Structure formats: C-alpha cells, structure tokens
C-alpha cells in the first residue's frame, strides 16, 4: 500500500469525529423523522443567479420540510432570477448544491421546520421553529454517510429533475425515499461493517481524485495492497455495483457537470473524465441517460432558459 493510500485509510478510520450530539438531540431528531408528513409535492431552488442578501445557500444538497404552519420562500429560478413558492406540510423544498432560498418569516405566523443536509461525508439534521418573532433551533444532529451510495444516487436523480418540473409525482417519491434513507442512517452501525465501509470510502476518495487517469481494477487494488478480487467483493458488498460500473458512474456524473457548465467539445469532455475513446463515452452516456452528450447539453440549457 502506498503512503498516500495508507494515509487515506488511516484518516477514514482513525481521525476522531466531531463531538457527538447529545442523546436527547438524537431522540428528538428520530421522533421528528418518524412524524414527517407524507410528501406530495416538491419545489426546487436552483443554483442559478445571485441569491438575495439573506438567502440560505450551502455547497451541498439539502431538503427542507414544514412540519406545521406555512412558509413562503424566494428561491433561485434560473435566468428569471427568483420565484416565490409556498411550502406547506405536504410540500418539500429541494435545493441542489449552491441552490438558494430566502424564507420570508412573517410576524405572528409560527412555523416548525426540519432540514436534511447531505454533506459529502456526513448527513445533518436540523429541527427549528419560528415563533412569529424569532427563529429558535430545537435540535441539531449528524451521522456519517456510510454504506452503499443510496442517498447519493437519489440526490442525483432529484438533481436531474430540477429542470424538468412538469414531472410532479417522481420528485415526491424520491424525497420520500431520501427520508427512508435518513432513517436508516440513524440506526447504530455494525462496528465491523463500519470499518469495512471506512476502508471503501478511502478507495472512493482515491477514485474521486484520480478519475481522469487510466484507472483499472488491478491498479487500484495494487495501490491499496489488496487483490483485485477483494476489491470487487468490497464494491459488490457495500455499493452493490462492480468496480468498473462504479467508476463509470463517477465519470459520467463529472461529464454531466462539464456538459452543463462548460462549452467544451465532446471529445475534450470525454478525455477530461478519463475516457480514452470518445465514441465509447458517447455510447455509454446514451446507454445510461437515453440521450447523447450533445442532446443532454441542449436539453439542460433549454430547460434552464424556459
């Protein structure tokens, strides 16, 4: 195992986590998760355009809920700048990374809120209330994001729907799935499984850092001083994907970001994302998205402008 890889594993396993939240906060968050209203609608806050002076904006995805009351928001709405949306107990607010919203707190209109915050390594929970005069934090808690990348894939699916808001049923079902996933994350982890997941996380971090390179199962296994078969076993057990399939998922998500944000040629994007053959990249992209890279780019920008 190389020194860098060894350091990555040590960091994933041995670095102390922040001081644990209180048992009372955990119990309160678990209780709130158990009584979240069934989501029937989802409103979106986009990352486009500047936010208002008091806008809430973080570099990771989040989902907000209203437990009681009614809350109006200004939200990012693409080229149109901002839109006003109303959130009630059956409506969730989804903001992708850097998406912004500005809650319009009203005097004498109490609101109880709950937020899920999906950081790269940890899942945060925030329970708060607006009593008509001021906002009060009732409980905050966070847990490691461990095991299969279930939450990541659900968030990616929601991100795809930001610009396709005529689809009203699917976003609500995806948010319900995220809530179920959050409940799973609140369960105490198996110590042995946690160690295995931490080791796999170090490998994932290595892939995220080197996805542009000519990565192979054998090369990554050698980097971490394990056999290729054991590497495949780890991915199948923890992620339920083969190594190459996982690598392609990472590369395709990076490619989507480049297609959305940069005016690069398809060949250049393929190369920047680790695909030596741009024709193979195009075939794989169409297989996974039902669109060519060019069609994906056109569709994204047409939605953003409409």
N, C-alpha and C positions, 0 to 999 in steps of 0.2 A: 504493500500500500504506500503510495507517495505521501510525502509530508503534508501537502495541501489537502489530500483526501482524508488523511488521518486527523488533521486539524478540524476538518468539516464534521467528521463523525463525533469527535470529542465535543465540539460546540453544540451539536444537536442533542447529545446525551447528557453532558456534564454541566453545561452552563446553568446556573440557578435561574429559575423563572422568577418573575416579579413576585413580591409578597402575595400570598393567596388572599383572595377576597374572603370576607367573613362567612361563616356558616349560615348566618342569618340572611345575608345577601343572596347566597346560593339558593336557600329555601324560598326566598321571595321571588327570585327570577324563575325558579322551577314552577312556582304557583302561577305566575303570570303566563308562562308558556302553556300551562295547562288550560287556561281560560281565554286564550286569544280568540276573538270572534272569527268565524269562518270567512275567509277572504273570497269575495265575489267579483271585485274589480281591482285593477291596478292602474295607478297613474305614474307617469315617468318624469324624472328630472334629468335633462341631458347635460353633457359636459360642454356644449357649445356656448359661445359668447361669454362675456363677463357677467359675474353674478352681481347682485345688489350689495350694498355696503355691509348689510347684516346677514348675508347669505351664509348658510352652513355648507361647507364643501370639504371633503376629505379624499385622499388618493386611493381609496379602495371602495368596493361596492357596499351598499347598505340598503336595508329595508326598514321602513317606518310604519308603525301601526297606531291607530287611535283606539284606545280601549273604551273610552266614554267621552261624550261631547262631540264637537265638530270643529275642524281646523282648516282654515284657508291658507294656501301657500302661494307664493310666487315661485315658479320653477323655471329652470333653463328649458328653452323650447326651440333649439336650433337657430336658424338665421332670423326667425321672427323675434328673437331676443328672450322674452319672458311670457309666460302664460299664467293665468290664475286657475287653480284647481281646488276643489273641496274634498277634504278627507273625512270620512265617517268611519264607524267601527267595522264596516264590511269592505273598506277600501284601503289597500296598502299603497305606500309610496316607494317605488324602486328608483334608486339613484346609482348609476354605474360609477366607476372610479372618476373622480373630479366632477361628477354631476352635482348641481347645486339646487338648494331650495331655501326659501326665506319664509318661515312660519309667521303668519300675521296674527299674533296674540291679541285678543280682544278683551277689554276690561269687562269684568263680571261675566265672562264666558269660560268657565272651568273646562279643562281638557286633560285627560290622562293619556300618556303616550308610552310607547315601547319601541325600542330600536334594536335591530340586529346589525352588527358591524363586522364585515368579513375581511379582516386583515390577512396578510399573506400567511402568517404563522398562527394567529390566534383569532378566535371568534368572540366578539364582545357583545354584551347585553346591557342595555340602559333603560331603566324604568323611571319615568319622571311625571310630574304633574304641573299644570299651570292653574293657579288658584284664582285667576281673574285679576291678579296684581303682579305676581312674580312667578318665575319658574323654579320648581323645587326638585332636586334629584332624590329619588326614593331608594334606588339601589343600582349598583353597577357590578358587573361580574365578567370574567373572561375565562376561556378554556382553550387549550391547544387545539388546533385543527389537525386531527390525526386520522390515520387510516386511509381508505380509498378517497379519491378526489370527487366524491359525490357532490359536495357543495359547489366545488369549482365548476363542474360541468353544468349544474343547474343555473349558476350565475352566468355562464357563457350563453346558455340558451336565452335567458332573460335579456342579456345584452344584445342578442340578435333581434329581439322583438322591440327594442327601443324605437326603431324607425318603422315599425310595422304595427302601429297601434290599433289598426282596424280589427286585429285578432284579439278579441276580448276574453275568450274562455281560457286559452293556453296560459297567459301570464298568471292568472289567478291560481291555476293548478300548479304551476311552477313555484309560486310563493308558498302555497300550502306544503309542497314537497320540501322547501327550504326550512319551514317551521318544524316539520318532522325530523329533518336532518339536525337542526339545532337541538331538539330534544335528545336525539341520540348522542350528540356531543356532550351533553350534560351528565351522561352516565359515567360512573367511575371506570377508568380504563383498566384493562388487564396489564399488570406490570411487564410480563414477558412480551405481550403484543406491543406495548409501548416502546420497548427497546428495539424491537424489530422495525417498527414504524419510524423511529428516530434515525435508524441506520438508512432506511429507504429515503427518508427526507434529505439526508446528506447527498445521496445519489441524485435525487431530483434537483437539488440545488446545483450540482455539478452539470447536469443536463441543461438547466436554465441558463447557466453561464457559458456553456460551450456548444449550444445547439447549432451554431453556424459551422462548426468544424465537422469533419468526416467521422462522426461518432458511429461506432459499431458496438454490438453487444460484447464482443470479445475485448475491445479496447477499454470499455468502461469497467468490465469485470476485472481486467488487469489493474486498472487504476486503483480499485478498492480491494485488491488482493483476494478476490473470490472467484469461483468458477463461473463460466457463462451460464451453466445450467442453474446454479443457485441464484444468479441474478434474475433469470427468467422466473424462477419459483417465487422470488420476492415480489415481483411485479404482478404475477398472477394471483398471489395470495392477498396482497394489500390493495392493489389497484384494479384487479380483475381485467387487466389488459396485458398483452405481450409487450416486451421491451420495444420492439420496432413500432408497434401500434401506438404506444405512449409517446415515443419520440416524434412520430408523425403528427400526433395531436398537438404537441408543443409547437412544432414548426409551423403547422397550419394556422394556429392562433396568432403567432408572430406575423405570419404573412397577411392575415386579415387586418391586423393593426396597420401594417405598412400600406396595404391597399386603401384603407380608409383615410390615412393621414398624409400620404406622400405620393407625388406624381412621378413614380419610378416605373421603368419598364417591367414587364412580367418576368423577363429573363433576369433582370437585376434583383428583383424581389426574391425569385427562386434561389439565386446564389447567396443572398444575404441570410436566407433562412436555412441554409445547409443542403439544398437540393442541387446536386451537380447537373442534373438533367432537367431542363425547364419543361420539356414535354411530359416527363413523368410527373412533375409538380402539377401541371395543368390537369392531367388525368386524375391524379389523386384528389385534387381540390374539387373537381366536378363530382367525383365519386362520393365525397363526404358532404358536399353542400348543395348538390344538384345545380350548381352554376359554375361557369368558367371563372377564373380570376377577374377577367375584364367585366363580365356580367355582374359579378359581385360588387365591383367598384362602382359601376354605373348605377346599380340598384341602390347601394348605400347612399350615394350622393343625391340621387333623385328623391329618396325619402327625406334626407336632411334638408333639402331645399323646398319640399312641399309643406 
